[in-house]
Amino acid sequence: MDQPQYSLDPRVNRLQLRESGEPVEVQEGENWNSFEVFHQEKRGAHHEHVGCVHAPNAQLALVFAKEQFARRKKCVNLWVVRSADILAFNAEDEDMFANNAEKTYRDASGFKVMEKINQFKKSTHDKK
Amino acid sequence: MTKNDALARMLTAMADDALIQGHRNSEWTGLGPIMEEDIAFSSMAQDKIGHAWALYRILQEELNGEDPDSFAFLRNEKDYRCCHFVEYPNGEYDFSLMRHFLFDHAEAIRYQQLRESTFAPLRPLAEKLKGEIKYHTLHANAWITQLCRAGDESYARMQSALNICFPLALGIFEPDQEAGTILEAEGIYPGETKLKEMWLDRVYNLCAAAGLNLPAESSVTPEYGGRKGYHTEYLQPLLEEMGAVFRSDPQATW
């Protein structure tokens, strides 16, 4: 029997990996999870993604997140979400987000209103 | 004994507890079981040393005390008033966590009462520390609950740590008859016995929720002595290490 490979990291240690490389089944809750952390700077503001923590459950993830992400920056609340619970598109599906060339009118950046607004402001100001 | 003497005794005991506990917690920095916990524990160690500093400042400003740095680092062992509980070495993480749990709930109750103290400088301080202490107890509760539910070995270690810590924790509330009578009469705080009762209620309920058996107070001998200047063999080496940098150049400004 191979000796289990010990690591100082409990997330690794708990799996009891063996040198023979036989597959290890990971039971839900046995291994630690990654949690994404969202930080709210002031009441009513949106929560902004700031990073992740590792924890055995959401409650401890929140406790950890408080020191990792709320100590150096103003904070009124935090969210933690298990990284595995986030659903995202595959990288190769990125082409879905591409706009066709003739639809540039959809790009908000295509609008050049600021110039007109400034012109209008100037003209009303001049009239006064 | 004057009211100010009694106050100085109380503040010194509180500050020394925070300083020594803070130093012990800081000994986990870089050695914590996982990175996130290492950071959290170190951060709380800094908070504790900040609490000690704030109390030494009150001693200096309101009660003609010494400069906080020299008072913290240059006293003789017998002039420290911390309880034995905070002096003990960190041991395994179960001991450190249990001490953190029992000690910080005692702090939470003490500062909660001091928010209504007749000694005015303590009121804004107690208000200011409220949030930090709330996080400390939240952190402790989360770990205790987690570890008590994490399997037989984990649960057994938490229960054993509680059995070891309990008589030591009672030492936080070591009575000081002479000073206590004055402080209670002056409405400065409700007294160690009252605080201990409130703490026992609170800790009992939290332990019960985690499935831990809090030993009966009558079944143990509280470890007293610290408040009178009698300390364990662990304090002197800690003081030497803690003050080494400061003593190397006491005139330096920080």
HADDOCK unambig.tbl for C-alpha pairs under 7 A between the chains (distance, minus, plus):
assign (segid A and resid 9 and name CA) (segid B and resid 34 and name CA) 6.48 0.50 0.50
assign (segid A and resid 60 and name CA) (segid B and resid 142 and name CA) 6.36 0.50 0.50
assign (segid A and resid 63 and name CA) (segid B and resid 139 and name CA) 6.07 0.50 0.50
assign (segid A and resid 64 and name CA) (segid B and resid 36 and name CA) 5.83 0.50 0.50
assign (segid A and resid 64 and name CA) (segid B and resid 37 and name CA) 6.73 0.50 0.50
assign (segid A and resid 64 and name CA) (segid B and resid 40 and name CA) 6.51 0.50 0.50
assign (segid A and resid 67 and name CA) (segid B and resid 39 and name CA) 6.93 0.50 0.50
assign (segid A and resid 67 and name CA) (segid B and resid 40 and name CA) 5.54 0.50 0.50
